[in-house]
Amino acid sequence: MLRWYRDRDPEIREKPLAVALRSLRFSPSPGTWLLGGAFLGTLTSCGDSSPVAEPRWQEFTKAAGVNFRQQSGGTGNKAMPEIMGAGVALFDADGDEDLDLFCPNGSAEAGGNRFYRQVAPGRFEDATRDSGLGTRGIAMGVAVGDMDNSGSQDLYVTHVGPDRLFRNQGDGTFLEVTEESGISSTRWSSSALFFDFDRDGLLDLFVVRYVDFDDDERCFDKAGRPDYCGPQTMPPVPDQLFHNEGSGKFRDVSDESGIGRVAAAGLGAVAQDFNGDGWPDLAVANDAEANHLWINRQDGTFEELALPWGFAFNQHGHAEAGMGIVSADFDGDLVLDLFLTHLGVETNTVYRGVDGRGFQDVTGTAGVAKASMPFTGFGIVALDADLDGDLDVMVANGRVFRGKEDHPDDPWRTYAEPNQWFVNQGSGRFQEVTSASAFTEPVEITRGLACGDLDGDGDLDAVLANVEGPARLYRNTGELRGSWLQVRALDPRWNRDAIGASITVRAESASWRRTIDGQGSYQSSSPLVAHFGLGSADTVNEIRVLWPDGLEESFPGGETNRRLKLERGSGTSVP
């Protein structure tokens, strides 16, 4: 959110109807197409009129038994945390190998967090009362990881105020251990992630922090109406890094690592090995300030290199309002790229990775610039929803500033926007698809977004969180163009998922790369599983795993459309 948005011409971002917005972006083309026998019309995108079959999303929230509504705690004072919303997490809480759901709540007064256990494919029950997770506070984000190598996934929940750490007791119930862990993060935290930055086998914790929130600060729009403040009205806060000392104890190493010496209003983060040296680095999406790229020096310290690596600013040299972030190989060259969501009147931005040496802003050629400019993006996930072999993108949208029209009967309506679905046409070029999708039809204030196989059928589904609105679950019911593979990477030495492991699948003449991370989006967590769409391949030739400690192993391939567990030490070592 940039403070100076109030001085810009708002016309392109004030149209309340999705149809009106999209009419500016599409013109008729001769390429008509069908999906499931139903006529869906014609689409064009930035000069490319090739047909795109849309993976159709079907909402099944009610049928799933989920009835969570995220509350903002709004009192009419336009306190900034209200509009920022909360994330969402999909993870296996009880070790039964299906996905459970955790929904942070953004109000300290009206209800607490909610936890839903999956009891049958696509069916959930509210297990909050006995879970230990139903705490109250202004909750924002959630990180998932096995901090004590117990074999069960733990949760770290960020807040406006003191964060909370919950240890999984092995049966899907949790015990808060914040105080005894030594973790102290008491200001405004946004996203967080577990990763092993020193490769000692214990998961460390990175906490992204936003601003030094002042509840007495008041802001107004150009018409003099009360509105939410932007980040530049309050001092930014440095991020934090906590080293896992073992036995459930953490030590704050923010300053000695270098990370705590720089302050910025951070919202999203990913940990990946961006320079290919085998050690995890950090990319942080900052709001209205230069992004951060922390390169791991392998000695417990990090060097901030976003500017020389081409990630600090967009191609025009401007800082943007970084909200959500995802890192993945969008163009199929086995090099990691970055995709960030931003404020309306800016574009979402795609940074192509260049051989582990830096990034190049390719937003224009990627086909997302014009489509994303009218909207304010938050949550973002990369997934091969149609299994054609390349990664598509879902984006959660919702304004942070009011529209021109007041809605006394529903004040939140003026901040609502439709979500977006971008289909990868190959080589990292995207086309927005808008028609006949339950995901893009609702006009709401969407923030958190995560994806995972909710119904156990092999393709990926999605869940989102809305400000002052319901959580929504979407089943992928569209046309599938290929086969799939799901891979868990397990390290028996540490008795947990190998967060940070890089998985490469080779089939025929194609290769695909994924990372075991579950992080990114906006304040959200997805499952610790690598999911591959394999296109027309019906067999896999080889699977290679680069483990977090630098060991690379080769595993045999075989049939597709199955779930694999690969253990460190059971493959063939690759020199």
Residue pairs with C-beta under 8 A, 6 or more apart in sequence:
1 228
1 230
1 231
1 287
1 288
1 321
1 343
1 400
1 401
2 230
2 232
2 288
2 320
2 321
2 343
2 346
3 230
3 231
3 232
3 233
3 288
5 230
5 343
5 344
5 345
5 401
6 221
6 222
6 401
7 222
8 345
10 404
12 24
12 344
12 345
12 373
12 374
13 344
13 345
13 374
13 375
13 399
14 403
14 404
14 405
15 21
15 374
16 403
16 405
16 414
16 443
17 443
18 417
18 418
18 434
18 440
18 441
18 443
21 374
21 375
21 418
22 434
24 374
25 370
25 371
25 432
26 43
26 44
26 45
26 434
27 44
28 42
28 44
29 42
29 43
29 44
29 49
30 42
30 49
31 42
31 43
31 44
31 49
31 50
31 51
32 39
32 41
32 42
32 51
33 40
33 42
33 51
33 52
33 53
34 40
35 53
35 54
35 56
35 436
35 478
35 479
36 56
36 478
36 479
38 436
40 54
40 435
40 436
41 435
43 49
43 52
43 431
43 432
43 433
43 434
43 435
45 367
45 371
45 430
45 431
45 432
46 364
46 367
46 369
46 370
48 367
48 425
48 429
48 431
50 425
50 431
52 423
52 425
52 431
52 433
53 386
53 478
53 479
53 481
54 421
54 423
54 433
54 435
54 436
54 437
54 478
55 385
55 386
55 392
55 423
55 476
55 478
55 479
55 480
56 436
56 437
56 438
56 476
56 477
56 478
56 479
57 421
57 437
57 438
57 439
57 462
57 474
57 475
57 476
57 477
57 478
58 438
58 474
58 475
58 477
59 438
59 439
59 472
59 473
59 474
59 475
60 122
60 473
60 474
60 475
61 67
61 470
61 471
61 472
61 473
63 122
63 123
64 122
64 123
64 124
64 454
64 473
65 116
65 123
65 124
65 125
65 126
66 101
66 116
66 124
66 471
66 473
67 126
67 470
68 103
68 114
68 116
68 470
68 471
69 468
69 469
69 470
69 471
70 85
70 86
70 103
70 104
70 105
70 106
70 465
70 466
70 467
70 468
70 469
70 470
70 471
71 105
71 106
71 107
71 110
71 111
71 468
72 81
72 82
72 83
72 85
72 106
72 107
72 467
72 468
73 79
73 81
73 82
73 106
73 107
73 108
73 109
73 110
73 138
74 82
74 468
77 218
77 226
78 218
78 219
78 226
78 227
78 228
78 229
79 215
80 211
80 213
80 217
80 228
80 229
80 234
81 106
81 138
81 140
81 160
81 188
81 213
82 106
82 228
82 467
83 228
83 400
83 415
83 445
83 467
84 106
84 140
84 190
84 210
84 400
84 447
85 106
85 378
85 398
85 445
85 446
85 447
85 448
85 465
85 466
85 467
85 523
86 103
86 104
86 105
86 106
86 139
86 140
86 141
86 447
86 448
86 465
86 523
87 104
87 140
87 141
87 142
87 191
87 379
87 447
87 448
87 450
87 465
87 521
87 522
87 523
87 524
87 525
88 101
88 102
88 103
88 104
88 142
88 448
88 449
88 450
88 463
88 464
88 465
88 471
88 524
88 525
89 101
89 102
89 142
89 144
89 155
89 450
89 524
89 525
90 99
90 100
90 101
90 450
90 451
90 452
90 454
90 463
90 525
90 526
90 527
91 99
91 100
91 102
91 144
91 153
91 155
91 518
91 525
91 527
91 528
92 98
92 99
92 100
92 153
92 527
93 100
93 102
93 115
93 117
93 131
93 152
93 153
93 168
93 172
94 100
94 117
94 171
94 172
95 151
95 152
95 170
95 171
95 172
98 118
98 121
98 456
99 118
99 452
99 453
99 454
99 527
100 115
100 116
100 117
100 118
100 124
100 172
101 115
101 116
101 118
101 124
101 463
101 471
102 113
102 114
102 115
102 116
102 133
102 142
102 155
103 113
103 114
103 115
103 116
103 465
103 471
104 113
104 139
104 140
104 141
104 142
104 157
104 448
104 465
104 523
105 111
105 112
105 113
105 114
105 136
105 139
106 138
106 139
106 140
106 467
107 136
107 138
108 136
108 137
108 138
109 136
111 136
112 128
112 134
112 135
112 136
112 137
113 128
113 133
113 134
113 135
113 136
113 139
113 157
114 126
114 128
114 133
114 134
115 126
115 127
115 128
115 131
115 133
115 134
116 124
116 125
116 126
116 127
116 128
117 124
117 125
117 127
117 131
117 172
118 124
118 454
119 125
121 454
121 455
121 456
121 457
122 454
122 455
122 456
122 475
127 172
128 134
130 173
131 172
131 173
131 174
132 166
132 173
132 174
132 175
132 176
133 155
133 166
133 174
135 157
135 164
135 176
137 159
137 160
137 161
137 162
137 164
138 159
138 160
138 161
139 157
139 158
139 159
140 158
140 159
140 160
140 188
140 189
140 190
140 523
141 157
141 158
141 189
141 190
141 191
141 192
141 208
141 448
141 522
141 523
141 524
142 155
142 156
142 157
142 158
142 192
142 523
142 524
142 525
143 155
143 156
143 158
143 191
143 192
143 193
143 194
143 205
143 519
143 525
144 153
144 154
144 155
144 194
144 518
144 525
144 528
145 153
145 154
145 156
145 193
145 194
145 195
145 203
145 205
145 499
146 152
146 153
146 154
146 168
146 203
146 495
146 496
146 497
147 154
147 165
147 167
147 194
147 202
147 203
147 205
147 244
147 248
148 154
148 167
148 247
148 248
149 201
149 202
149 494
149 495
149 496
150 167
150 168
150 170
150 495
150 496
151 170
151 495
151 496
152 168
152 169
152 170
153 168
153 497
153 528
154 165
154 166
154 167
154 168
154 174
155 165
155 166
155 168
155 174
156 163
156 164
156 165
156 166
156 192
156 194
156 205
156 207
157 163
157 164
157 165
157 166
158 185
158 189
158 190
158 191
158 192
158 207
158 208
158 523
159 188
159 189
160 188
160 189
160 213
161 186
161 187
161 188
162 178
162 184
162 185
162 186
163 178
163 183
163 185
163 186
163 189
163 192
163 207
164 176
164 178
165 176
165 177
165 178
165 181
165 183
166 174
166 175
166 176
166 177
167 174
167 175
167 176
167 177
167 248
168 174
169 175
177 248
180 248
180 249
181 248
181 249
181 250
182 242
182 245
182 249
182 250
182 251
182 252
183 205
183 242
183 250
183 252
184 252
185 207
185 209
185 240
187 209
187 212
187 213
187 237
188 209
188 210
188 211
188 212
188 213
188 237
189 207
189 208
189 209
189 210
189 240
190 208
190 209
190 210
190 266
190 267
190 268
190 523
191 208
191 266
191 267
191 268
191 269
191 519
191 522
191 523
192 205
192 206
192 207
192 208
192 269
193 205
193 206
193 269
193 270
193 271
193 517
193 519
194 203
194 204
194 205
194 206
194 499
195 203
195 204
195 206
195 271
195 280
195 499
195 500
195 517
195 519
196 202
196 203
196 204
196 244
196 280
196 499
196 500
196 548
197 204
197 206
197 241
197 243
197 257
197 271
197 279
197 280
197 296
197 300
198 204
198 243
198 300
199 279
199 548
199 549
199 550
200 244
201 491
201 493
201 494
201 549
202 244
202 245
202 246
202 494
203 244
203 496
203 499
204 241
204 242
204 243
204 244
204 250
205 241
205 242
205 244
205 250
206 239
206 240
206 241
206 242
206 259
206 269
206 271
206 282
207 239
207 240
207 241
207 242
208 239
208 266
208 267
208 268
208 269
208 284
209 237
209 238
209 239
209 240
209 266
210 231
210 236
210 237
210 265
210 266
210 267
210 287
211 231
211 234
211 235
211 236
211 237
211 265
212 234
212 235
212 236
212 237
213 234
214 234
217 229
217 233
217 234
218 226
218 229
219 226
219 227
219 228
219 229
219 230
219 233
220 226
220 227
221 227
221 401
221 402
225 402
225 406
227 401
227 402
228 400
228 401
230 288
230 400
231 265
231 287
231 288
231 289
232 265
232 288
235 263
236 263
236 264
236 265
236 266
236 289
237 263
237 265
238 254
238 259
238 260
238 261
238 262
238 263
238 264
239 254
239 259
239 260
239 264
239 266
239 269
239 284
239 292
240 252
240 254
240 259
240 260
241 252
241 253
241 254
241 257
241 259
241 260
242 250
242 251
242 252
242 253
242 254
243 250
243 251
243 252
243 253
243 300
244 250
245 251
253 300
254 260
255 261
256 300
256 301
257 300
257 301
257 302
258 294
258 301
258 302
258 303
258 304
259 282
259 294
259 302
262 292
262 304
264 284
264 286
264 289
264 290
264 292
265 286
265 287
265 288
265 289
266 284
266 285
266 286
266 287
266 292
267 285
267 286
267 287
267 322
267 323
267 324
267 522
267 523
268 284
268 285
268 322
268 323
268 324
268 325
268 340
268 520
268 521
268 522
268 523
269 282
269 283
269 284
269 285
269 325
269 519
269 520
270 282
270 283
270 325
270 326
270 327
270 338
270 517
270 519
270 520
271 280
271 281
271 282
271 500
271 517
271 519
272 280
272 281
272 283
272 327
272 336
272 515
272 517
273 279
273 280
273 281
273 500
273 502
274 281
274 283
274 293
274 295
274 309
274 336
274 353
274 356
275 281
275 295
275 356
275 357
276 356
277 296
277 298
278 546
278 550
279 296
279 298
280 296
280 500
280 548
281 293
281 294
281 295
281 296
281 302
282 292
282 293
282 294
282 296
282 302
283 291
283 292
283 293
283 294
283 306
283 311
283 325
283 327
283 338
284 291
284 292
284 293
284 294
284 322
284 325
285 291
285 322
285 323
285 324
285 325
285 340
285 341
286 292
286 319
286 322
287 321
287 322
287 323
288 319
288 320
288 321
289 319
290 306
290 307
290 312
290 313
290 319
291 306
291 311
291 312
291 313
291 319
291 322
291 340
292 304
292 306
292 312
293 304
293 305
293 306
293 309
293 311
293 312
294 302
294 303
294 304
294 305
295 302
295 303
295 304
295 305
296 302
297 303
306 312
307 313
308 358
309 357
309 358
309 359
310 351
310 358
310 359
310 360
310 361
311 338
311 351
311 358
311 359
312 319
313 319
313 320
314 320
314 347
314 349
314 361
314 363
315 361
315 363
320 340
320 342
320 343
320 346
320 349
321 342
321 343
321 346
321 376
322 340
322 341
322 342
323 340
323 341
323 342
323 343
323 376
323 377
323 378
323 522
324 340
324 341
324 377
324 378
324 379
324 380
324 395
324 396
324 449
324 520
324 521
324 522
325 338
325 339
325 340
325 341
325 380
325 520
325 521
325 522
326 338
326 339
326 380
326 381
326 382
326 393
326 520
326 521
327 336
327 337
327 338
327 339
327 515
327 520
328 336
328 337
328 339
328 382
328 391
328 514
329 335
329 336
329 337
329 353
329 391
329 512
329 513
329 514
330 337
330 339
330 350
330 352
330 366
330 382
330 390
330 391
330 424
330 428
331 337
331 352
331 427
331 428
332 389
332 390
332 426
332 427
332 428
332 510
332 512
333 353
334 504
334 511
334 513
335 352
335 353
335 354
335 355
335 356
336 353
336 513
336 515
337 350
337 351
337 352
337 353
337 359
337 428
338 350
338 351
338 353
338 359
339 348
339 349
339 350
339 351
339 380
339 382
339 393
340 348
340 349
340 351
340 380
341 348
341 372
341 376
341 377
341 378
341 379
341 380
341 395
341 396
341 522
342 348
342 349
342 372
342 376
342 377
343 376
343 400
344 373
344 374
344 375
344 376
344 399
345 373
346 373
347 363
347 368
347 369
347 370
347 372
347 373
348 363
348 368
348 369
348 372
348 377
348 380
348 395
349 361
349 363
350 361
350 362
350 363
350 366
350 368
350 428
351 359
351 360
351 361
351 362
352 359
352 360
352 361
352 362
352 428
353 359
354 360
362 428
363 369
365 429
366 428
366 429
366 430
367 422
367 425
367 429
367 430
367 431
367 432
368 422
368 430
368 432
371 420
371 422
371 432
372 395
372 420
375 395
375 397
375 417
375 418
375 420
376 397
376 398
376 399
376 400
376 417
377 395
377 396
377 397
377 420
378 396
378 397
378 398
378 446
378 447
378 448
378 449
378 522
379 394
379 395
379 396
379 446
379 447
379 448
379 449
379 450
379 464
379 465
379 521
379 522
379 523
379 524
380 393
380 394
380 395
380 396
380 449
380 520
380 521
380 522
381 393
381 394
381 449
381 450
381 451
381 462
381 520
381 521
381 526
382 391
382 392
382 393
383 391
383 392
383 393
383 394
383 451
383 460
383 462
383 531
384 390
384 391
384 392
384 460
384 484
384 531
384 532
384 533
385 392
385 459
385 460
385 476
385 478
385 533
386 392
386 423
386 478
386 479
386 480
386 481
386 482
386 533
387 459
387 480
387 481
387 482
387 483
387 484
387 533
387 534
387 535
388 481
388 482
388 533
388 535
389 482
389 510
389 512
389 533
389 534
389 535
389 537
390 424
390 425
390 426
390 427
390 428
390 533
391 424
392 421
392 422
392 423
392 424
392 430
393 421
393 422
393 424
393 430
394 419
394 420
394 421
394 422
394 439
394 449
394 451
394 462
395 419
395 420
395 421
395 422
395 449
396 419
396 446
396 447
396 448
396 449
396 464
396 522
397 417
397 418
397 419
397 420
397 446
398 415
398 416
398 417
398 444
398 445
398 446
398 447
398 466
398 467
399 414
399 415
399 416
399 417
399 445
400 415
401 415
402 414
402 415
403 414
403 415
405 414
406 414
407 413
407 414
412 445
412 467
412 468
412 469
415 445
415 467
416 443
416 444
416 445
417 443
417 444
417 445
417 446
418 440
418 441
418 442
418 443
419 439
419 440
419 442
419 446
419 464
420 432
420 434
420 440
421 432
421 433
421 434
421 437
421 439
421 440
422 430
422 431
422 432
422 433
423 430
423 431
423 432
423 433
424 430
425 431
433 440
434 440
438 474
439 462
439 474
442 472
444 466
444 467
444 469
445 466
445 467
445 468
445 469
446 464
446 465
446 466
446 467
446 469
447 464
447 465
447 466
447 467
447 522
447 523
448 464
448 465
448 521
448 522
448 523
448 524
449 462
449 463
449 464
449 465
449 521
449 522
449 524
450 462
450 463
450 464
450 521
450 524
450 525
450 526
451 460
451 461
451 462
451 463
451 526
452 460
452 461
452 463
452 526
452 527
452 529
453 459
453 460
453 461
453 486
453 527
453 529
453 531
454 461
454 463
454 473
454 475
455 461
455 475
458 484
458 486
458 561
459 476
459 480
459 484
460 476
460 531
461 473
461 474
461 475
461 476
462 473
462 474
462 476
463 471
463 472
463 473
463 474
464 471
464 472
464 474
465 471
465 524
466 472
481 533
481 535
481 536
482 533
482 534
482 535
482 536
482 537
483 533
483 534
483 535
483 536
483 537
483 538
483 560
483 561
484 531
484 532
484 533
484 534
484 560
484 561
485 505
485 531
485 532
485 534
485 540
485 560
485 561
485 562
485 564
486 529
486 530
486 531
486 532
486 562
486 563
486 564
487 503
487 505
487 514
487 529
487 530
487 531
487 532
487 543
487 563
487 564
487 565
487 566
488 497
488 516
488 528
488 529
488 530
488 563
488 564
488 565
488 566
489 497
489 498
489 501
489 503
489 516
489 530
489 545
489 547
489 566
489 568
490 496
490 497
490 498
490 565
490 566
490 567
490 568
491 497
491 498
491 547
491 548
491 567
491 568
492 567
492 568
492 569
493 568
497 516
497 528
498 516
498 545
498 547
498 548
498 568
499 516
499 517
499 518
499 528
499 548
500 515
500 516
500 517
500 548
501 515
501 516
501 545
501 546
501 547
501 548
502 513
502 514
502 515
502 516
502 545
502 546
503 513
503 514
503 515
503 516
503 530
503 543
503 544
503 545
503 566
504 511
504 512
504 513
504 543
504 544
504 545
504 546
505 511
505 512
505 514
505 532
505 534
505 540
505 542
505 543
505 557
506 540
506 541
506 542
506 543
506 544
506 557
507 534
507 537
507 539
507 540
507 541
507 557
507 560
508 537
508 541
510 534
510 535
510 537
512 532
512 533
512 534
514 530
514 531
514 532
515 530
516 528
516 529
516 530
517 528
518 525
518 526
518 527
518 528
519 525
519 526
520 526
534 540
534 560
537 560
538 559
538 560
539 557
539 558
539 559
539 560
540 557
540 558
540 559
540 560
541 557
542 554
542 555
542 556
542 557
543 554
543 555
543 556
543 557
543 564
543 566
544 552
544 553
544 554
544 555
544 574
545 552
545 553
545 555
545 566
545 568
545 571
546 552
547 553
547 568
551 568
551 573
552 573
552 574
553 566
553 568
553 569
553 570
553 571
553 572
553 573
553 574
554 571
554 572
554 573
554 574
555 566
555 570
555 571
555 572
